[in-house]
Amino acid sequence: MKVTVYNCRAFDEKELFERFGEELHIELVLCPDAPDKENAALARGSECIDIITSKMTGDLLKIFADYGVKYVTTRTIGYDHIDVKAAKALGMTVANAPYGPCGVADYAVMLILMTIRKMKRILERTNIQDYTLKGIQGRELKDLTVGVIGTGRIGRTVLKDLSGFGCRLIAYDLYENEDVKASGVSYVTLEEMWQQADVITLHAPLTDENRHMINKETISRMKDGVMIVNTARGGLIDSEALISGIESGKIGGAGLDVVENEFGLYYYDRKSDILNNRELAILRGFPNVTVSHHMAFYTDDCVETVVRDSLLGCRYFVEGKENPWEVR
């Protein structure tokens, strides 16, 4: 069997693909670029393609389907960058490659701590030998209520990690988890979340229903000085509303590993380019907002897991075996 891999990074993924490809007896075509209509022909003869967070529109999927591709796997947990409905209409199967929850959970806790302790400003001052204290007084987790939105594997791990800090923990999810309840964490409504949480951390998938769940109206109902952390999907937050909330002081700080309209920016060297994302430029300029480039997942364990499991999913598909990673 043959698999065409797009967005293959030479510095960390290439060796792993070669190793697992040999172990699984898969012929690989490795392409460093994102899939597009120009390089789609590389997939001729491949039933499967392997991508990351590149936009896969209906038109692009049609091109790949015409080359014989029947299976699209993404080396990510989320798959909102793939038009799943269009893929199914073309007879294509979509799959993901979930990694362990600890990397993102660790990163979310780090961003929470950095945000409540004003670490961005502290580091900036230290770099220019400004050792004054005014304006960098922080808060302690034991005095705060932290709200976790989304209690899947990552959200539950965040709750577990935070349990040792002595903070009050509350959670929201459409589907409440019994283990979360047993741990003593209270589920609340979103309205109660907005009213009670000093820190809100997002761990939900992006859907049509929850897009911009944090918006001008919901921010207005939050506590003054609320801090927001997002390691999930940028579209969960209305960027303009977030900016307005920070400028007014309603939002006390933010830690953002994801932002809206990040496709085509992250994972590329764009330092000499004029970026078409004004909101990102504004957010990066605030002293109380830490922005990183969608890399909370990026650990040794994660990279090996997604490479291995994405290829395993391809083999299961071709062999007609039960595939735990198939998007239903």
N, C-alpha and C positions, 0 to 999 in steps of 0.2 A: 504494500500500500504506500501511497504518497501523500504527504501533507505539505502545503505551502504556508510558511510562517512569515507574517508581516510584523513590522515594528521590532524586529529582532535586534536586541542590543548586543554589540560585540563584547563589551566589557564585563557583562555579568550573565547574559543568557546564552550566548552562542555555545560555549563549552558544555553547558547543561543540556541544551537541545541535542548536541551531537552525542552526548553520553546516553541520554534516555532514548534518542532515536535508534541508536545501535542496540540497546537492550530490548527495545520493543519491536525491532525489525521494521522500522518505518523509514522510508526514503524521504528526506527533507529537502525542501527548497527554502533557503533562508534569505529573507529580504529585509534590509534595515529600514525601509521606508514604510509609511502608512499605506494601506490599500487604497488604490484609486483606479480610475478607468485606464490609465496609461500602463500600470504594472499588473493589472488583473490577469493578463495573458500568462503570467508566471504560474498561475494556478491551473492551467490547462493540464488535464491528466490527474489532478488531485480531487478526490471527493471531499476533502476537508481543508479548510483554511483556519489559521490560528492567529488571532489579533489581540490588541489591547483596547484602549479607550478611543479608538478612531470611529468617527461617524460612519455608520453603515446605513445609508438611505435605501429606499426601495429601488431607486434607479441603479445604484451601485450593486445592490444584491442581484438585480436582474442580470447585470453583466457577468457576475460570477456564476450565476445559475446557468447561463448560456455556455460557459466554459466547462460545465459539468460538476460544479461544486454543489454538494448536498448538505454539508454540515459546516456551521460557523461556530467556533469556540472562542471565547474571550478570556484572556488570562487575568480576569478580575472577578470580584463578587457581583458587582452591578452590571447590568446589561441594557441600561436605558439608552445607550448610544447605538443600539441596534434596533432597527424597525422590525420587531418580532412579528407583527401582523403581516407585513409584506413578505418576510421570509417564509412564513407558513403558507401564504398564498402561492409562493413559488415552489413549494414542496421541500423547503430547506429546514433542517433542524438547527436550533440555536442552543448553545450550552455555555456554561460559565465554569470557572475554576476557583471555588472559594478557598481561601487560605485560612490559617488559624486566627483566632480572634485577638491573640495577645499583643501583636505588633501595633494594631490600630488602637487597642485599648490603652496600651502604655503611652502612646503618643497623645491620645485625648487627655489623659491624666496630666501629662507634661504640659499641654497647652492650658489646661485649667490652672495649674500652679503658676505658670508663667504669666497668665492673665491677671490673677488675683494679686500677684506680687510685683506687677508692672516691670517684668523682666526685660522687655524690649527697651524701655527707656533706661533701665539700669545699665544694660550692655552698651547702649549708645554713649552714655555718659562716660563709662569706664574707658571706652576706646579713645576718647578725646581728653582723658585725664581730668574729667570733671567729677570730683568726689563729693559733691554736695548731696544733701538729703531731701531738700524741699521738693515736693511733688512726686516722690517715689515711695511713700508710705503704703504698705500693702495690708492685706487682710489675711486672716487665718481660716483654714477650712473648717475647723471645729466650730466656728461661729456662723457657718453658712448652711443654707439649704441648697442642695444640688439636685436638679431635676434631670433625669435621663429620659429622652424621648426615643423609644425603640428598644425593646428588650430581647432582641435576638442574641446570637452568640456574642457579638461585640458589646452590645449594651449590658448584657449580664456580666461580662468580664469587667467592664468599667465599674459597675456597682460593687462587685467583689473587691476590686482594687481600692475603691474609695472607702470601703467599710472600715478600714484601719485608720482613717484620718479623723474619725469622730464627728464627721458632719452628718446632718440629717439628710436622708436620701428619699426621694420620691420618684415615681416613674409613670410613664404613660405608654400604652401600646394598645392597638386595636384588639390584640389577642393577649390577654394577661397570662403570665407564666407562673405556674404553681411553685417552682423553685424560688422565684423572686419573692413571692408572698411568704414562703416558709422562712426566708432569710430575714424577715422583719421589715422589708421595704414596702411602703404603701403605694398602691396604684391610685392615681388621681385623674380627674378629668383635665382636659387641656386648659379650661378656664382656671381651675385650681393651680395648675402648673404655672400659668402666667402670673397669678397672684402671689404665689408662695416662694418660687425659686429665686435665689440670689445668683445662681449659675445654671444655665441651661446648656446641655450637651446633646448633640443630635447624632442618632445612630439608626436612622430609618432609611429604607430605600426610597428613591424618588418615584412618585407615581403622579398621574394626572390629578388625583384627588388631594395630594398633600403638597403640590408645587406651591411655593411661596406661603407655606404655613406660618412662617414668621414674616409678617408684613406690617404696614403702617398701623392697622387697627389692632393686631395682636400685641405689637410692641407697646402701644398706648396703654394696654391693660397689665403690662409687666411692672415689677417693682422698679423704683428709681435706682439707677446704678447697676441694673442687671448685667451680667456678663454672659456672652454667648460663644460657645465653642462648636465648630462644625468640622467633623472628619468624615462626613457621609457623602452628601451630594450638594453642590452649590445651589441648585435650583430650589432647595428647601427654604432658602432665604431670599427675599426680595432685596436686591443690593441697594437700590435707591432708598428704600425704607430703612435699611441698616445704616446707611450713611447719614441720613437725617437724624436717626436716633442717637448716633455717636456725636454728631455736631450739636445736638440740643442738650447732651448730657444724660439723656434718658438711659442710654446704654453706656455702662462704665468701661467696657473693654470687650475685645473679641479675639479669639484664636481661630484662624481659618486655614484649614488645609485644602479647602475646596472653595471655588467661587463660581458664579454663573459665567457662562460663555468662555470656559477655559479651553475648550477643544481647539487645537491648532496652536496653542501657546505652550502648555506644559509638556515637558520632556524634550523641548527643542531649545537651541541656543538662539535667543531672540534679542540679545543685548544691543544690537545695532539697529533694531527695527522700531518703527512707530507702531505701537500695539493698538489694535481696535478693541480696547476694553477700558473705557474711561473709569468705570466703577472700580476696577482693580487698581488703577493708578491712584485713585483717591484713597482707597482703603489702605494701601501700602504706606501712604503718607502720614497716617494718624499715629501719634506716639503710643496710643493704647491699643493698637491692633497689630497682632502678629500674623503674617501671611506666609504660608509655605506652599510648595507647588505639588499638591496632591501626592504626597509621599509618605503618609502615615503607615501605609502597608509595607513600606520598603525595608525589609529585613532579609537576612540570609535565608531563614526558614521559609519566608513567603516566596521568594524568587524560585527556590528549588521546588516548592510545592506546586506553584501554578504552572511551571514548565512541565513537570512530570504529569500532573493530573489533566492538563489540557491535551497532552498526547495520549494518555490512557483513554480519555473520553473519545478521541478520534478512533482508536483501535476498537473500543467497545461498539461504537456506531457501525463501523465497517463489518464487524463480525456479528452484528445483530444481537449483542448482549445487552442486558439491563444496564442502563447508563445513569448513575446517580447525579450527574451534572447537567442532564438535559433540562432545558427550561420547558415546563409543561404549560 
